[in-house]
Amino acid sequence: MKGLKKLAVIFSLFIILLLIVALFSPTWTKQIEGNNSISVLEQVEINKSLHEIMIRGKNKDNPVIIVVHGGPGTPEIPYVKQYQDLFETNFTVVHYDQRASGKSYHFFEDYSNLSTDLLVEDLLALTDYISERLKTEKVILMGHSAGTYIGMQAAYKAPEKYEAYIGIGQMSDTGESELHSLSYVIDQAQKVGNSEDVLYLRGLSEQIKNGDMVTPRNYVMKYGGSARLIDDPGDNISVLLSSEYNLLDVFRYNYGMRFTQQKLLPDILENPLPSIVTELKIPFYFVMGKYDFMTSSDAAKNYFDTIVAKQKGFISFEQSAHYPQFEEKEKFYKWMTETFVNEYN
């Protein structure tokens, strides 16, 4: 009996040790070979708050892209490397965890003033930091999903900082987009004969029409409106298994996501982008997956048609949903190279 108790104590201590190691293990991003390459993962103070940034590229003299992640509150640093390997050949790619998201969530920091306006100001300050650090006059700004809500406003407020704006899974009229999403998931549920889902989703119609909520994302994912050629990225296992995040960062990731969405979603629903940005003074492009029902491709096209700009393009990826840059990464890389390396040089 004593032997069993001793084994139980040893086993418990071993588990505690493993948890401590997992919580506080060092994090890093894989090195890129080359004399002028860059591969860094670090925290820098931006607009009076510590932000986690990752910069990767084979040549620091290549065009610089700043990527604004979506969610709100769901960083891409933990999983994006596997999709941007081609990208890093011709571009220097900057990812950052937004204030109160992922590794930029600090448990004892006061986030009572968190707002979409503050995140726009953070992005503008980050742009200045990156431009100075990488010695470039302008950068390409790329927003994804809810990151387009932040990125597009930054491009509108400070066009002089940016070469162009790219919106992937572009947000538009949120009411219109959510109704498209709801209609899609109900239709798909009907096709597979899931009457329980149909009944539940129809019961949400009034709330979604009134802008009180979004179509539940787990149903959009379930019925193929999020990702089709890849698994939906950003689950806790893939985040934990990345070299860029440890177990403590996984807690930050989940806690920050819940907090940020509760704080920001009402503002995004009440103030859709078409009421804020009606023109851009730089070239802009919307890159949309045909089957995207996280942010409706049809709603994005309707918004695109109303925006005044000297140069704009709407690019549809016929096999993708919400992640065309990952789902059809070769096609996306080819388009980016032709547009921003060949055309601009």
Secondary structure by P-SEA (a helix, b strand, c coil): caaaaaaaaaaaaaaaaaaaaaacccccccccccccbbbbbbbbbcccbbbbbbbbccccccbbbbbbbcccccccccccccccaaaaaccbbbbbbccccccccccccccccccaaaaaaaaaaaaaaaaaaacccbbbbbbccaaaaaaaaaaaaccccccbbbbcccccaaaaaaaaaaaaaaaaaaaacaaaaaaaaaaaaaaaaaccccccaaaaaaaccccccccccccaaaaaacccccaaaaaaaaaaaaaaaaccaaaaaaccccccccccccbbbbbbbcccccccaaaaaaaaaaccccbbbbbbbccccccccccaaaaaaaaaaaccccccc
